[in-house]
Amino acid sequence: MSRTILVIEDEQKIAQWVRTYFEQAGFTVRLVADGRAGLNLVRQEPPDLVILDLNLPGMDGLDVCRAIRQDKTPAVANTRIIMLTARVEESDRLIGLELGADDYVVKPFSPKELVARARALFRRLERVEQQAITELRDGELLVLVEAHQASLAGEPLDLTPNEFAVLVALLQHRGQALRRAQLIELALGHNYEGLERSVDVYIRQLRRKIETDPANPQRIETVFGVGYRYA
Ligand code: CA
């Protein structure tokens, strides 16, 4: 079955352009121009991937992203999201990653590049699904890789898909200092623009969620001049 893509974008020219490229690549594509209508569609029939513009009528793209991640239905909450942002929206881009977007593409972008990003995301998904290691543990921290669940002292952790992937990569390379680029490659399967800051966003969020004292991390250590290491 072909993967389904929902494009939430009010600029008709861009939306049509994106549709053409994804359809040529064998995906099934739906278009919607309004944020709220887009969110309703995601809830009714979760697609495999949402291409989400930030500046939308009806409901802002960041609010759509937040609402998807906070949805009670896991099939909705785990929908993959690639944001479309303008170059001037850099702070929005970081907020978007914190809210749980999987990736972003800066306008003006090449549709070819966007399709490549989507493919990388799906490859990553398939790799996680095929992973032989199903359980990673560090004291009270337990990560069930296939089930995409993590808990601390029995309490479920609310991690975005990217935070989860970064945590799994760190745990799989325990004791090893990983450069930011290496970490993103291991976790997300590709490199992208703004990479170093994105890694730092994920680490900051993870520390907030898994460390007793995020200011004095005992699990995820900073290795100065290198990157990060899981202790
Ligand atoms: Ca727009």
Residues whose N, C-alpha, C, O or C-beta is under 5 A from the ligand:
A	BS01	CA	D10 E11 D53 N55 L56
